[in-house]
Amino acid sequence: MKLTTMTQISIDGVMQNNGAPTDDHPNGFERGGWALGKGDDGTRTFITQTYQRAEAFLFGRRTYELFAGSWGSIDQMRAHPIGVALNEAPKYVASTTLTAPRWEDTTVLRGDLAAAIGELKAKPGGELQVHGSGALVRWLLANDLVDEMTLIVIPVIVGLGARLFPETGPDLALDLVESRVDSKGVTIQICRPAGRPQYATA
């Protein structure tokens, strides 16, 4: 399987709480919901079709619990095409603390995570998709396990919140596979990791 990621981010790289505005209030984040309803019909269709082609899903613990409590539990969301895709496919969650996953068809990955994900990638099939899960995405990139990234860039500066990429971290070159801008200014960029960047020399 090809390991792919899809992340909605702001212009300043924030990915935290892009959906319902109340999810992260216990953590003091009061700018939630900044991506809700921002894309046009074409972008929403693109996101839905991406979920529908997944062979399996891989999550970090935090995103898994948010998805399990929404797409996995609320009848209206379960009936949505994204909910159907999520509920019908196998789900894997990388966690050392989750002991009793409440979402059906979930496997918790413990121990040697790189080896476990390598085994999943070696299986025949389509895509092993990662949605949200910022810490997991950064770890996957650092361990050369990501085959393709989709960044959905929302034209807003959130100003604070958890970012997909930290202020300091490893560098990474990206090959652009596809790019489009919808009628509301949302940009979809599909990239493949391409090793370290080449820097200009004097």
Disulfide bonds with the S-S distance in Angstrom:
none
